[in-house]
Amino acid sequence: MCRQSATVCLTKSPSRQQRELSATAARLSALSDPRHRRGRRHPLTSVLLTAACAVLAGARSYLAIGQ
């Protein structure tokens, strides 16, 4: 929680976890895409990051991740 003015709180530097997110995206983009070329609509990195966020939010099945 920020104990300074609201302007300072909105512009404070990102936390260590937020800085590591870009490293996670870089690691996921290095993975080879096993999908067929015709079936690709979204980059694999964005699909994996969306699934990871759903799991962190509490999704416990593939159906819950898809929703």
ABEGO torsion letter per residue (X at the ends): XBABBAAAAAABBBBAAAAAAAAAAAAAAABBBABBAAABABBAAAAAAAAAAAAAAGBABAAAAAX
